[in-house]
Amino acid sequence: MQCGARFTTYERREELPLVVVKRDGRREPFDRQKIMHGLVAATVKRDLDVAQLDRLIDDVEQKLRDGGVLEVPSKQLGEMVLLALKDVDGVAYVRFASVYRDFKDVDEFREELGRLENGQ
């Protein structure tokens, strides 16, 4: 009896690094860990696991790459993360938004909750 071996070659497309353009014009490499840190802080005591957050980041990164984006403004990246988080957990969304958008008072929280309730 002869045992045949089968070998498969997997090719992976070489991906160019993504660059995040900060508000002051500085450019930094896309850093998954920075995004994860913000998401973990926003999801404390929520029923979300790290694997879900990792998939959320994967999805955002893939959308950028699929769109041919090599540089993304930090504001756009934050909005993409917010939009993805909105579909996962409303409370985490508001927490993330409060830090990302730098809410100054309770009225800004109310406005954001109103947008969330109205599906905006």
DANOR-V369079 format. One record per pair of residues at least 24 apart in sequence whose ideal C-beta (glycine too) atoms are under 10 Angstrom apart, sorted by the first residue. I is the first residue (numbers start at 0). J is the second residue. If there is no record, write none. Layout:
i: {I/I}
j: {J/J}
//
This chain:
i: {12/14/14/15/15/16/16/17/17/17/17/17/17/17/17/18/18/18/18/19/19/19/19/19/19/19/20/20/20/20/20/20/20/21/21/21/22/22/22/23/25/26/27/29/29/29/29/29/29/29/29/31/31/31/31/32/33/33/34/34/34/34/34/34/34/37/37/37/37/37/37/37/38/38/38/38/38/38/38/38/39/40/40/40/40/41/41/41/41/41/41/41/41/41/41/41/41/41/41/42/42/42/42/42/42/42/42/43/43/44/44/45/45/45/45/45/45/46/46/47/47/47/47/47/51/51/52/52/52/52/52/54/54/55/55/55/55/55/55/56/56/58/58/59/59/73/74/74/81/85/85/85/85/89/89/90}
j: {64/60/64/64/69/69/70/60/63/64/68/69/70/71/76/68/69/70/71/70/71/72/73/75/76/77/70/71/72/73/74/75/76/72/73/74/72/73/74/73/73/70/73/56/59/60/63/69/70/71/76/56/57/59/60/56/73/76/59/60/76/77/79/80/95/77/80/84/94/95/98/99/80/83/84/87/88/91/94/95/91/91/94/95/98/80/81/84/88/90/91/92/93/94/95/96/97/98/99/84/87/88/90/91/92/94/95/91/94/90/91/87/88/89/90/91/94/88/91/84/87/88/90/91/87/88/80/83/84/87/91/83/87/79/80/83/84/86/87/80/83/83/86/83/84/99/99/100/111/114/115/118/119/115/116/115}
//
